[in-house]
């Protein structure tokens, strides 16, 4: 799975995913409009609190299969819409 890390987090997370055979791209310190342009290329997304993942963003990403949230809460993800699209 190709995974985009939109926010900084501990390196053990992406190192573990790489060791499991996934491809991880770090997108830290880049603006949100760039995220919107490249996100459709990814099957996975890892965020913290920098970005809000709306239904419009979800709809623009047909390959997206999962969204991971590092930290507490899911208030910055339209979870109901993601679930309706089969995104975990």
N, C-alpha and C positions, 0 to 999 in steps of 0.2 A: 504494500500500500504506500502511496506517496502522501506524505503528511507535511503540512505547513505549520510551523510554530510562529504565531503572530505576535506573541508577547514573550518576554524573557522568563526563564524559569531555570531550575537546577539542571545542570547538564546530564545528570543521571537519567532523566526521563528520555531525552532523545538518544542518548547512548544505548539505553536498554532497547528502545524501539529499533535502532539500527542493527543491534546484535540479533534481534528477532527477525531480521530480513526486510525491514521497512526502509524506505527512502525518506529522509527528513531534511527539509530546508528551513533554515532559520531566517525569519523575516523581521527581526528585532530592529527598532529604530528607523522604521520606514513609515511613510504616511498611509492613512486609511484608503485613499483613492488608489494607491498602488495595490493594496490588498484586494480590492474589488476587481481589479483587472486580471490578477493572476490566480485568484482562488478557484475559478472554474477548472483549473488544471489539476486540482488535488482531490483525493478521496478522503482525506482526514484533515482536521483542523484542531489545533491546540491554542487556546486563548487563556488569558487571565481576566483583567478588567479594562484593558485599553480599548477594546472594540465591542460594539454591540452587534450581535448577529440577528438581523431582522428577517422577516419572511421574504422580503425582496432579495436579500443577499442569498438566502437559502434557495430561492427559485432560480437564481442565476448560476447555480452550481449543480448541474445534473449528475456529476460523478461523486458528489459528497456522500459519504457513508457514515461518518461519525464526527462528532464535535466533542472535544475534551476540554473541560474547564479546570484549570489549576487554581485551587483556592476554594473558598466557600461560596455557596449560592449559585443559582443559575439565572439570576435576574437580567443578565445581559444577553440571553439567548432566547429566541422565540421557540421554546421547547415544544409546545403543542404543534406548531407548524412543522418543525423538524421531524417529529414523530409521524405526522401525517404523510410525510414524504419518505418514510422508511429510514430516516437518519437516526442513529443511536446517539 
